Structure formats: C-alpha cells, structure tokens
Amino acid sequence: MIELVMTAAGSQRVRFAISPLEEVLGAVQTLLGVRGHPAHLPWVSSAPALADLGISELATVLNARHYITEFLSPPPDGPETTAETQLNAVRATPPSQVALELAMVDADLSALPDDPAAARDLLADQLETVWNALLAPAWPALRELLAADIAYRTRLLGEGGLTKALAELHPGVRLAGTSILVDLRSRERLDIDARGLLLIPAVFAWPNVGVPPWQPALLYPARGVASLWAPPTEPLEALTNLLGRTRALLLARLDRPSATVDLAQQLRLAPATVSAHLTTLRAAGLLTNDRSRHRVLYRRTALGDALLQANAAPKDTMPTWSTKG
C-alpha cells in the first residue's frame, strides 16, 4: 500500500493533468492483453495489429510484469499537455537514466540496441508511431472524455473538498484522516508537499490506479469510458419532427460531453449555428454545460437522456483507423 500524506502546503494545491503518452502505453498494453476494460473491445477489434506497426521492442518493454520504465511517460504539465511535448521529453532523457531503468525491466530486452541513447530514440520513435496510428485519430473524443472527467472532479472538489473528489475515484483509493491510501503492491509513505497533488484521468488506465514517481500524483480510470466506443445514437423520426434535425442530432451525439467546435466539425456546420442550437436545448433543460479551462463542454441532462431513450435506435457504425503516421 502507498500512503500519500497531506501536508498544509500540499492541501492547497490539487490540480489535474492529461497525459497523452500514458494513453499510448495503456493502448499498447490493452492490445497486448495486459490490461483492458470490456468497453474497449470495439476499439480492439477495429485497431491495427501491433505486428503491423513495427513496435516489437516497445511491446516487449510494455509486456513486462512488474516494471516498464518511467522515462517513457514523462510528467504532464496540465490538461493541455501534448504528445509532442512529452515525446521531446522522452528523447531528452539522459542515457544514464535510460540504462538504469531498462536494467530494471523484467523482460528480455536483448533486441534493443546496447547503446542507451539509441535504445531511447528507438523507443521514442515507436511511441510516436503508436500515437499517430492509434491515438491521434481518436484524440478529440478521448480528450473531451478526459476533460469532462476533470470538469466533474473539479466540481466535486469545490462542493466537498478532497473527500468528495476521491469518493468514487477508484475502489483502491480511500481517504483516511489526512492520508490518501492507495492499494498497490508497493509499500511507501510519501508527503504531498508544496508541489501539491496531481490527478490524472486516463482512458486506458482501467483496471489500474497508479502513483507516478515524478511527484505526488494519482493516475486513475476516467469516467464514461463505456460510452467512448459505443455507436452514436441515431434519433428517430419522431424526435426529429419534435426538435428539428440538427437539434435532434446534437442531442443524440452528446453521449459524452463535447465542445461546440467539435460538434460543428462532426456535423459539418458553422460553430455559430451549433452554438445557437445548443443554447436552445440548454434553455429547454435537455443539456447542461461545464467549463474545462477555456473549453465549454455540453452534456445531456437526465431529461435529455429520457427523451432520447424514448425516441432512439442504435446506429451500426464503428470508428475508422488509419495505420499511416
């Protein structure tokens, strides 16, 4: 078990971040069968085979049972951290650190170059390949889901402090007095110092919760993963007649929180047009919204869910993936 002890300085700084490379590692491990949520099965069935991506060395590292390195997933700065920024950080890792960490991986890494710098660069290139092939095409949807989780947890934090924010974070995380207890094999006691506590939701984290090494932090499964790869709901004619086609489509597409610009791209409409329709739906009590930094995310209310469920049928579509970088 890991115990994160809250200090006076640390309790004043709880913040959130998104880690694109953590999603890359999780996606590869999901395809390897190391981890995985049943909700990811549609994604697994439609994703390119790892063998076709030419990332055998990275797959070997990530298939290790106990330790898979730390430098392959550098700390994110915040919710706007990009894959490019993290990849640059990976490529800047000192060779001595790379050698130390690779020596701790419990897997046969004989296929990697003996030179730590060359091994680092090879693994970074393979991370980038996975990002371009598997994550980049779906990143807008993943990012919106992660941003929605952050907006939800931020609201809980404001309503009831850390106690409420951690209440449903993960079954293996609980608050005991001034300590956060995390059920992991490791045994360690860490102070949440002036750097504060970093909370990192991840789409591919399930079923794991983790404590990254770079600072007091919790990596946890994001909410709403079950809806991520589900086919979009197609409104029936009755709902279209009631609301109009565009408003019915918007209501149907808000299975997960989304921003105006992303909805506009999906429907090939002007953002101003989509914004006007969202405002109308919100005024009718069918939608609500949350602010996540500079983005406003819309989501259906219970009334919107009920209206759609009474007037909807599934649409048999699946995401299309590209194996080109």
C-alpha positions, 0 to 999 in steps of 0.5 A, a space after each residue: 500500500 502507498 500512503 500519500 500524506 497531506 501536508 498544509 502546503 500540499 492541501 492547497 494545491 490539487 490540480 489535474 493533468 492529461 497525459 497523452 503518452 500514458 494513453 499510448 502505453 495503456 493502448 499498447 498494453 490493452 492490445 497486448 492483453 495486459 490490461 483492458 476494460 470490456 468497453 474497449 473491445 470495439 476499439 480492439 477489434 477495429 485497431 491495427 495489429 501491433 505486428 503491423 506497426 513495427 513496435 516489437 521492442 516497445 511491446 516487449 518493454 510494455 509486456 513486462 510484469 512488474 516494471 516498464 520504465 518511467 522515462 517513457 511517460 514523462 510528467 504532464 504539465 496540465 490538461 493541455 499537455 501534448 504528445 509532442 511535448 512529452 515525446 521531446 521529453 522522452 528523447 531528452 532523457 539522459 542515457 544514464 537514466 535510460 540504462 538504469 531503468 531498462 536494467 530494471 525491466 523484467 523482460 528480455 530486452 536483448 533486441 534493443 540496441 546496447 547503446 542507451 541513447 539509441 535504445 531511447 530514440 528507438 523507443 521514442 520513435 515507436 511511441 510516436 508511431 503508436 500515437 499517430 496510428 492509434 491515438 491521434 485519430 481518436 484524440 478529440 473524443 478521448 480528450 473531451 472524455 478526459 476533460 469532462 472527467 476533470 470538469 466533474 472532479 473539479 466540481 466535486 472538489 469545490 462542493 466537498 473538498 478532497 473527500 468528495 473528489 476521491 469518493 468514487 475515484 477508484 475502489 483502491 483509493 480511500 481517504 483516511 484522516 489526512 492520508 490518501 491510501 492507495 492499494 498497490 503492491 508497493 509499500 511507501 509513505 510519501 508527503 504531498 508537499 508544496 508541489 501539491 497533488 496531481 490527478 490524472 484521468 486516463 482512458 486506458 488506465 482501467 483496471 489500474 490506479 497508479 502513483 507516478 514517481 515524478 511527484 505526488 500524483 494519482 493516475 486513475 480510470 476516467 469516467 464514461 469510458 463505456 460510452 467512448 466506443 459505443 455507436 452514436 445514437 441515431 434519433 428517430 423520426 419522431 424526435 426529429 419532427 419534435 426538435 428539428 434535425 440538427 437539434 435532434 442530432 446534437 442531442 443524440 451525439 452528446 453521449 459524452 460531453 463535447 465542445 461546440 467546435 467539435 460538434 460543428 466539425 462532426 456535423 459539418 456546420 458553422 460553430 455559430 449555428 451549433 452554438 445557437 442550437 445548443 443554447 436552445 436545448 440548454 434553455 429547454 433543460 435537455 443539456 447542461 454545460 461545464 467549463 474545462 479551462 477555456 473549453 465549454 463542454 455540453 452534456 445531456 441532462 437526465 431529461 435529455 437522456 429520457 427523451 432520447 431513450 424514448 425516441 432512439 435506435 442504435 446506429 451500426 457504425 464503428 470508428 475508422 483507423 488509419 495505420 499511416 503516421 
